[in-house]
Amino acid sequence: MSTPTDRPARARRDPSGRVRASASDLAPLFPAAVRAVLTVLVPLLALCVVGWIASVRSTSSLAAVARVGAELWLLAHGSTVAIVGGSIGIAPLGLTLLAGLSARRAVRMWVRDQVESEREVPFGRALGVFTACYGVLALFVALVSRSGVGAAGLLSSLLGGCLVGGTGALVALWPHRPVVPAFAAAVGRSATTATLVLVALGSLATVAALVHGRADVLALHRALDPGVVGGVLLTLGQALLLPTFAVWALAWTSGTGFAVGTGTSVAPGGTSLEVLPTLPVLGALPAPGPTPGLAWAAVALPVLAGAGAWWLHSRRGPRVEGLLHRCAAALLGGLGAGLAVAVLAAFAAGPLGHGRMSQVGPDALLTGVVVAGEVAAGAVLAVLLARAWRAWRGTTLVVTLPDTSAARGHQRGEEPPKLLGD
């Protein structure tokens, strides 16, 4: 006979034997979100203060410098910061990556505590709570940092914080996700793999451009004469922008290209530029003028990325039965990759002041649509080629010969030989 105290304990256990998570178990996710925010925000504020101290000509106050650091952190979360005479909306995606990794680490620490105490890790509830807490903290930073000189958008700060923090939490909680059908798993796996391959291709293209234009980059750096501390901070700032430039290069390989000012274009078909900002890394951009016709071969890279992503999924992921189902999963995987690239392009594009620099970066919608079509085409092509290969390998001629010895024995009235164990 069970006591009243035993019955609630059994009721709170899931089928795996772990104690079901309650509201008190989810409460530590709020301090985890605070820790994730401060892990990136505090060092960024410290770097801004170091730059302020090293600048002998600066007349800004310490509070103004702190607001600049907070606005940089908000820019990394997709927020648009309004300044005098214009706005800034390009995210330093290197800082965005650090923020996502910080969120992932904070959630993983919570997951480890839950597992060690033999408690349930509720995927959906934990993801929702941490995402909401992180977004509210980003909104709080935007409210605190507002001034007459600069003000971050409140809605963009909230949504961007939810997106960045939620992505980090999703990666941390992914091993504890519920079981999904093979079709949905195939779509998600192929879309994720294709997106990662495209980002890797953009990164390689960025490195190649920097190596090719290193002389111009170094000349611009020397012309600025930033000093020792200023040079270190300038180099660090440009390093945080390298993932942003990788997304620009990704747009270039898709054929859509990107802009560095109103009326400019950097695409496989040619480069049209005007006066650029005094940022040394921009010296790696292609020279103005037409590009060789071979540059259009880069457009095949997203198609190959889609084909390769589906091939990897078919070897390691859950199998989708039926040719039509596989083609549908390949198409939806391409759409998922296009959506992810569109989000990255939206973070990497935006205004960089006012006037001519109000349009910088790729067109997010156009780039996403084009990449979705290219990746989907490659994935469907991989499905059809795999089907044709299996059909060709499986075409064999089976010839069955009669057993003449058994037939002769039957005519003589002999019994067939018995196998061992009959």
C-alpha angles and dihedrals in degrees: 000000000000124000123231090254092057097054098063090048092056091044092056095057123097124219091271091059097251121130111257115251117252132196090271090057091055094047094083089064090078095060086042089058091048090051091049092052096046093046090069102024098054097053089045091054089048091054090050090052091049090052090048092052092047092051106084092185096054116116096181122118124241090251091054090050090050090052090053090055091049091049091051089052090050091048088057088058094055098264122145114228117209114216134177107297098000145358142261120226109157113113122219093230092196088065089044089055091051090050091051092049090049091053090047092052093049093051093045089056089054091047090051091053090050093050094046090052090047093243129143120266103216104206101197099038095045092048092050095046096048093044092051093047093049092048092050090051090052089051090050091052090050091052094047095047097051116119141150091271100049137004129182119220110260098211094044090049092052095046094041091049091051091049097048096039092042092051092053091047091048091056091048094048096041096100088058097049119130120258112276128195118269091248094056091044090053092051094048095043095049093045093050094046093048092049092050091048091050092050089049090051090050090050092051090049090051092051091049091051092050092050092048094047099035092120093058092044092053092045092054091047092053091046091058092052093200096174127230101300093034091049092053092049092045091051092047091049092051090048089057088052095052094089087052090054088047088061089050089053089048089056088049092054090050089059097243096095127190141259133239097194137347112309095014129114137187109191140134089266093061146305126260116180140162131191108331130211115266094260112133096214090062087070086081092069116113117268115262115267139059119326126222115277089242088072089077088068086077088073088072091064096079089048091052089046090056092048093047093048092053092046091053091048093050090054099045108015133073113291120246112214121222130037094247092050091050092049090049091050090049092051093048090047089056090050090051092051090048091052092050091049090048090055091049091048090050090054092046095049135063143091122324099194127312137309117018094002093059090100116053130150134018128324101258098205096044093045092049094050094047094046091048091055094046095047093044091050091052093047094049089047089053090051093051094045091050090050091050091048093051091047091051094046092045097052103104132151112235115201120188116201121198118251099244095180092056090048092052092048091051090053090054092050094249121145118239114258115270123233122233109277097025 
